[in-house]
Amino acid sequence: MRVSSMVVASGLAIAAVTADAGAFTSFIIRNGAGNVPPQILPNNAYVPGATEFVISAGSMKAGWGSSAADGSTLGSISELCITRHDDSGRFTAGSGPAVAPYFNIWITDGANFAVVANEPSNPSFAAFRTPTVNGGFTYDFSMNDIATEPAKIYETINGGTNNTWVHAALGKTGLPLTFADVLGFTVQAPSAAYITAGGNGVGSGAPRELGTNTAYGVNWVFGDTLSNYVSGAEGYVVSNPSLVPTPGAIALLGLGGLAAVRRRRH
């Protein structure tokens, strides 16, 4: 981790910490049919140190996770970034594999946990993709940048579309949510014990490591239960996963006078 930006709150200087590639861990979430796992491989064809996630069939799922934002509010993530290098144009424009990866972020109210997910195939999300060479792109945005985007909630106690503890806490049961609705929740990965407790409703597609159930607060996700996120070979070739959370954001909210200087965009 490295100090990369500053937050000024009532005269106090608080460092924001950048979680760079070294803070992200690759892991398998779920195997495919016949117990065939996704492949996570080094790929230096585009840039040194890139990683290739090969999702060759539906139900395969892998992740790239970091705990650097755990304990901060979702809204305190001032940058979430990843670069994809393989030619996304080989897929139908706007389809899952053309716009993947997507992100899953664990949030909590202190007792319950849920996953907030984006839908990168929404046409409006194209505003957050910057083209790169070879037909790739970079995602680079803050949670506030995507405040008006739809927020999907998964891995919850009651479950069901628009019927989760998150909706109930917001007084919006039955209504769709945007990221603006959930920015005040705390980013936190649940324990393995919470994940494996059947009554908590955590499914096999939740962003946690297969076998150990180790989880990370912020995750880039490759693959899905749906075949529309299958990459085939070549897989998703990605690098530069990073995020900028502001430590202590929850405690500092009451101080007032918060001003943030975001670090330079990639």
The 8 nearest C-alpha neighbors of each residue, nearest first, counted from 0:
[[1, 18, 17, 16, 19, 2, 22, 21],
 [0, 2, 17, 16, 3, 18, 19, 15],
 [3, 1, 16, 15, 14, 4, 17, 0],
 [2, 4, 262, 17, 1, 16, 15, 5],
 [5, 3, 15, 262, 261, 260, 14, 2],
 [4, 6, 14, 15, 13, 260, 259, 7],
 [5, 7, 259, 13, 258, 12, 14, 8],
 [6, 8, 12, 258, 11, 257, 10, 13],
 [7, 9, 257, 11, 256, 10, 6, 255],
 [10, 8, 256, 11, 254, 255, 7, 257],
 [9, 11, 8, 7, 12, 256, 257, 13],
 [12, 10, 8, 9, 7, 13, 6, 257],
 [13, 11, 7, 6, 10, 5, 14, 8],
 [12, 14, 6, 5, 11, 7, 15, 8],
 [15, 13, 5, 4, 2, 6, 16, 12],
 [14, 16, 245, 4, 5, 244, 2, 246],
 [17, 15, 2, 243, 1, 244, 3, 14],
 [16, 18, 243, 1, 0, 242, 19, 3],
 [17, 19, 242, 241, 0, 22, 67, 243],
 [18, 20, 241, 21, 22, 17, 240, 0],
 [19, 21, 240, 23, 22, 239, 241, 18],
 [20, 22, 19, 23, 18, 24, 0, 240],
 [23, 21, 20, 18, 19, 65, 24, 0],
 [24, 22, 65, 64, 20, 21, 63, 25],
 [23, 25, 64, 63, 26, 65, 22, 21],
 [26, 24, 63, 62, 64, 23, 27, 61],
 [25, 27, 62, 208, 61, 63, 28, 24],
 [26, 28, 61, 208, 209, 29, 62, 60],
 [27, 29, 61, 209, 208, 60, 207, 206],
 [28, 30, 60, 59, 27, 209, 204, 31],
 [31, 29, 36, 59, 34, 35, 37, 60],
 [30, 32, 59, 35, 58, 34, 36, 33],
 [33, 31, 34, 35, 30, 58, 56, 57],
 [32, 34, 35, 31, 30, 36, 56, 58],
 [33, 35, 30, 32, 31, 36, 29, 59],
 [34, 36, 31, 33, 30, 32, 37, 59],
 [37, 35, 30, 31, 34, 38, 59, 29],
 [38, 36, 54, 53, 59, 30, 39, 60],
 [37, 39, 53, 52, 40, 36, 54, 51],
 [40, 38, 52, 51, 53, 37, 50, 41],
 [41, 39, 51, 50, 38, 42, 52, 53],
 [40, 42, 50, 51, 49, 43, 48, 39],
 [43, 41, 49, 50, 44, 51, 40, 48],
 [42, 44, 47, 46, 45, 49, 48, 41],
 [43, 45, 42, 46, 47, 49, 236, 84],
 [46, 44, 43, 84, 47, 42, 49, 85],
 [47, 45, 43, 49, 44, 48, 42, 238],
 [48, 46, 43, 49, 45, 44, 42, 238],
 [47, 49, 43, 46, 50, 41, 42, 238],
 [48, 50, 238, 42, 237, 47, 43, 46],
 [51, 49, 41, 42, 237, 236, 40, 238],
 [50, 52, 236, 40, 235, 39, 234, 42],
 [51, 53, 39, 235, 234, 38, 54, 236],
 [54, 52, 234, 38, 37, 55, 51, 232],
 [55, 53, 230, 229, 37, 231, 56, 222],
 [54, 56, 231, 229, 53, 230, 232, 37],
 [57, 55, 229, 54, 59, 31, 58, 226],
 [56, 58, 226, 59, 224, 225, 229, 31],
 [59, 57, 224, 31, 223, 60, 56, 225],
 [60, 58, 31, 30, 29, 57, 222, 37],
 [59, 61, 222, 29, 28, 223, 221, 58],
 [62, 60, 27, 28, 221, 26, 220, 222],
 [61, 63, 220, 26, 219, 25, 221, 64],
 [62, 64, 25, 219, 24, 218, 23, 26],
 [63, 65, 218, 23, 24, 215, 217, 62],
 [64, 66, 23, 215, 217, 67, 22, 216],
 [65, 67, 215, 216, 69, 68, 217, 64],
 [66, 68, 65, 69, 18, 244, 22, 216],
 [69, 67, 244, 66, 71, 70, 186, 216],
 [70, 68, 187, 186, 66, 71, 216, 67],
 [69, 71, 186, 187, 185, 68, 72, 247],
 [72, 70, 69, 68, 248, 185, 186, 246],
 [73, 71, 185, 75, 74, 184, 183, 186],
 [72, 74, 182, 75, 186, 76, 184, 185],
 [73, 75, 182, 72, 76, 142, 183, 143],
 [74, 76, 72, 73, 245, 244, 77, 248],
 [77, 75, 244, 74, 243, 78, 73, 142],
 [76, 78, 141, 243, 75, 244, 142, 261],
 [77, 79, 141, 243, 242, 140, 76, 80],
 [80, 78, 242, 140, 139, 241, 141, 243],
 [79, 81, 139, 241, 138, 240, 242, 78],
 [80, 82, 240, 239, 138, 137, 238, 241],
 [83, 81, 137, 238, 237, 136, 239, 138],
 [82, 84, 237, 135, 136, 236, 137, 85],
 [83, 85, 135, 236, 237, 82, 45, 86],
 [86, 84, 236, 135, 87, 83, 235, 133],
 [87, 85, 134, 88, 135, 133, 89, 84],
 [86, 88, 97, 89, 134, 135, 90, 85],
 [89, 87, 90, 86, 134, 97, 92, 91],
 [90, 88, 87, 86, 91, 97, 92, 134],
 [89, 91, 97, 88, 87, 92, 96, 94],
 [92, 90, 94, 93, 97, 89, 88, 96],
 [91, 93, 94, 97, 90, 88, 98, 87],
 [92, 94, 120, 97, 91, 98, 95, 122],
 [95, 93, 97, 91, 92, 96, 120, 98],
 [94, 96, 228, 227, 97, 98, 99, 120],
 [97, 95, 228, 99, 98, 94, 230, 229],
 [98, 96, 87, 90, 94, 95, 99, 93],
 [97, 99, 96, 95, 119, 120, 93, 94],
 [100, 98, 96, 101, 95, 97, 119, 221],
 [99, 101, 221, 220, 219, 98, 102, 96],
 [100, 102, 99, 220, 219, 119, 117, 118],
 [101, 103, 219, 218, 220, 116, 117, 104],
 [102, 104, 116, 218, 115, 114, 217, 219],
 [105, 103, 217, 115, 114, 216, 218, 106],
 [104, 106, 114, 216, 188, 187, 113, 186],
 [107, 105, 186, 185, 187, 113, 112, 184],
 [108, 106, 112, 109, 185, 111, 187, 184],
 [109, 107, 110, 111, 184, 185, 112, 106],
 [110, 108, 107, 111, 112, 185, 106, 187],
 [109, 111, 108, 107, 112, 189, 193, 106],
 [112, 110, 107, 108, 109, 113, 156, 155],
 [113, 111, 107, 106, 155, 105, 189, 110],
 [114, 112, 155, 154, 106, 105, 153, 107],
 [113, 115, 105, 153, 104, 152, 154, 103],
 [114, 116, 152, 104, 103, 151, 150, 105],
 [117, 115, 103, 151, 102, 150, 114, 152],
 [116, 118, 150, 102, 119, 101, 151, 115],
 [117, 119, 120, 121, 116, 101, 149, 124],
 [120, 118, 121, 124, 117, 101, 98, 99],
 [119, 121, 93, 118, 94, 95, 122, 98],
 [120, 122, 119, 123, 124, 118, 125, 93],
 [123, 121, 124, 125, 120, 93, 119, 126],
 [122, 124, 125, 121, 126, 148, 120, 119],
 [123, 125, 126, 122, 121, 119, 127, 120],
 [126, 124, 127, 128, 123, 122, 119, 121],
 [127, 125, 124, 128, 123, 129, 122, 138],
 [126, 128, 125, 138, 124, 139, 129, 140],
 [129, 127, 138, 125, 137, 126, 136, 130],
 [128, 130, 137, 136, 127, 131, 138, 126],
 [131, 129, 136, 135, 128, 137, 134, 132],
 [130, 132, 136, 135, 134, 129, 133, 137],
 [131, 133, 134, 135, 130, 84, 136, 86],
 [134, 132, 135, 86, 85, 84, 131, 45],
 [133, 135, 86, 132, 87, 88, 131, 85],
 [136, 134, 84, 131, 83, 86, 85, 133],
 [137, 135, 130, 131, 129, 83, 82, 128],
 [136, 138, 82, 129, 128, 81, 83, 139],
 [137, 139, 128, 80, 81, 127, 82, 129],
 [140, 138, 80, 79, 137, 127, 78, 81],
 [141, 139, 78, 79, 144, 127, 138, 80],
 [142, 140, 78, 77, 144, 143, 79, 76],
 [141, 143, 144, 145, 74, 76, 146, 77],
 [142, 144, 146, 141, 145, 74, 179, 77],
 [145, 143, 141, 142, 146, 140, 147, 77],
 [144, 146, 148, 143, 142, 147, 178, 141],
 [147, 145, 179, 178, 143, 148, 144, 142],
 [146, 148, 145, 177, 178, 179, 149, 144],
 [147, 149, 145, 177, 146, 178, 150, 124],
 [150, 148, 177, 176, 178, 151, 147, 117],
 [151, 149, 177, 178, 176, 117, 116, 115],
 [150, 152, 116, 115, 117, 149, 153, 176],
 [153, 151, 115, 114, 116, 150, 113, 154],
 [152, 154, 114, 155, 113, 115, 151, 158],
 [155, 153, 201, 113, 114, 200, 202, 205],
 [154, 156, 158, 113, 200, 153, 157, 163],
 [155, 157, 199, 200, 158, 163, 198, 164],
 [158, 156, 163, 155, 159, 164, 162, 200],
 [159, 157, 155, 163, 156, 162, 160, 153],
 [158, 160, 162, 161, 163, 157, 153, 155],
 [159, 161, 162, 158, 173, 163, 152, 175],
 [160, 162, 173, 174, 175, 172, 163, 159],
 [163, 161, 159, 172, 160, 173, 158, 166],
 [164, 162, 158, 165, 166, 157, 155, 161],
 [163, 165, 167, 166, 168, 157, 156, 155],
 [166, 164, 168, 163, 167, 169, 113, 152],
 [165, 167, 172, 171, 169, 163, 164, 168],
 [166, 168, 164, 170, 172, 169, 165, 171],
 [169, 167, 165, 166, 170, 164, 171, 172],
 [168, 170, 166, 171, 167, 165, 180, 172],
 [169, 171, 167, 168, 172, 166, 165, 174],
 [172, 170, 166, 174, 169, 167, 173, 168],
 [173, 171, 166, 167, 162, 174, 161, 170],
 [174, 172, 161, 162, 171, 175, 166, 160],
 [173, 175, 171, 172, 161, 176, 166, 162],
 [176, 174, 161, 173, 177, 149, 150, 171],
 [177, 175, 150, 149, 180, 174, 178, 151],
 [178, 176, 149, 150, 179, 148, 180, 147],
 [177, 179, 146, 180, 150, 181, 148, 182],
 [178, 180, 146, 177, 182, 181, 147, 143],
 [181, 179, 178, 177, 182, 176, 169, 183],
 [180, 182, 178, 183, 179, 184, 73, 177],
 [183, 181, 74, 73, 179, 184, 180, 178],
 [184, 182, 181, 72, 74, 73, 185, 180],
 [185, 183, 72, 182, 181, 73, 106, 107],
 [184, 186, 72, 106, 107, 71, 73, 70],
 [187, 185, 106, 69, 73, 70, 72, 71],
 [188, 186, 69, 216, 106, 105, 70, 185],
 [187, 189, 216, 215, 105, 214, 190, 69],
 [190, 188, 193, 187, 191, 214, 194, 112],
 [189, 191, 193, 192, 194, 188, 213, 214],
 [190, 192, 194, 212, 193, 213, 195, 189],
 [191, 193, 190, 195, 194, 196, 189, 212],
 [194, 192, 190, 196, 191, 195, 189, 199],
 [193, 195, 191, 192, 196, 201, 190, 189],
 [194, 196, 192, 193, 197, 191, 201, 212],
 [197, 195, 193, 198, 194, 199, 192, 200],
 [198, 196, 199, 195, 200, 201, 194, 193],
 [197, 199, 200, 196, 156, 201, 195, 193],
 [200, 198, 156, 197, 201, 196, 155, 193],
 [199, 201, 156, 198, 155, 154, 197, 202],
 [202, 200, 154, 199, 194, 155, 205, 203],
 [201, 203, 204, 205, 154, 200, 194, 153],
 [202, 204, 205, 29, 201, 28, 206, 209],
 [205, 203, 202, 206, 28, 29, 60, 223],
 [204, 206, 202, 203, 207, 201, 154, 28],
 [207, 205, 28, 204, 214, 62, 208, 103],
 [208, 206, 214, 212, 213, 28, 205, 209],
 [209, 207, 212, 28, 213, 27, 26, 211],
 [208, 210, 28, 27, 212, 211, 29, 207],
 [209, 211, 212, 208, 213, 28, 207, 27],
 [210, 212, 213, 208, 209, 191, 207, 214],
 [213, 211, 208, 191, 207, 210, 209, 214],
 [212, 214, 208, 211, 207, 191, 215, 190],
 [213, 215, 207, 188, 212, 208, 206, 189],
 [216, 214, 66, 188, 65, 64, 217, 218],
 [215, 217, 188, 187, 105, 66, 104, 69],
 [218, 216, 104, 65, 64, 215, 103, 66],
 [219, 217, 64, 103, 63, 102, 104, 220],
 [218, 220, 102, 63, 62, 101, 100, 64],
 [219, 221, 62, 101, 100, 102, 61, 218],
 [222, 220, 61, 100, 60, 62, 99, 52],
 [223, 221, 60, 228, 59, 229, 54, 61],
 [224, 222, 225, 60, 58, 228, 59, 57],
 [223, 225, 58, 57, 226, 59, 222, 204],
 [226, 224, 223, 227, 57, 228, 58, 222],
 [225, 227, 57, 229, 228, 224, 56, 223],
 [226, 228, 95, 225, 229, 96, 94, 57],
 [227, 229, 96, 95, 222, 226, 223, 230],
 [230, 228, 54, 226, 227, 56, 55, 222],
 [231, 229, 234, 54, 96, 55, 228, 53],
 [230, 232, 55, 234, 54, 233, 229, 53],
 [233, 231, 234, 53, 230, 55, 54, 235],
 [232, 234, 231, 53, 235, 230, 85, 236],
 [233, 235, 53, 232, 230, 52, 231, 51],
 [234, 236, 52, 51, 237, 85, 53, 230],
 [237, 235, 51, 84, 85, 50, 83, 234],
 [238, 236, 83, 50, 82, 49, 84, 235],
 [237, 239, 49, 82, 240, 81, 50, 83],
 [238, 240, 81, 20, 82, 241, 19, 80],
 [241, 239, 81, 20, 80, 238, 19, 23],
 [242, 240, 19, 80, 18, 79, 239, 20],
 [241, 243, 79, 78, 18, 17, 80, 244],
 [242, 244, 17, 78, 77, 76, 16, 18],
 [245, 243, 76, 68, 75, 15, 16, 77],
 [244, 246, 15, 75, 248, 247, 16, 76],
 [247, 245, 248, 71, 244, 15, 16, 14],
 [246, 248, 250, 249, 251, 71, 245, 70],
 [247, 249, 251, 246, 250, 71, 245, 252],
 [250, 248, 247, 251, 252, 72, 71, 185],
 [251, 249, 247, 248, 252, 253, 254, 71],
 [252, 250, 248, 254, 253, 249, 247, 8],
 [251, 253, 254, 249, 250, 255, 248, 257],
 [252, 254, 251, 255, 250, 249, 256, 248],
 [255, 253, 251, 252, 9, 8, 256, 257],
 [256, 254, 253, 257, 252, 8, 9, 251],
 [255, 257, 8, 9, 258, 254, 7, 10],
 [258, 256, 8, 255, 7, 259, 6, 9],
 [259, 257, 7, 6, 256, 8, 260, 5],
 [260, 258, 6, 261, 5, 7, 257, 4],
 [259, 261, 5, 4, 262, 6, 258, 7],
 [262, 260, 4, 259, 263, 77, 78, 5],
 [261, 263, 4, 3, 264, 260, 78, 243],
 [262, 264, 261, 265, 3, 4, 260, 78],
 [265, 263, 262, 139, 261, 78, 140, 80],
 [264, 263, 139, 80, 137, 262, 239, 82]]
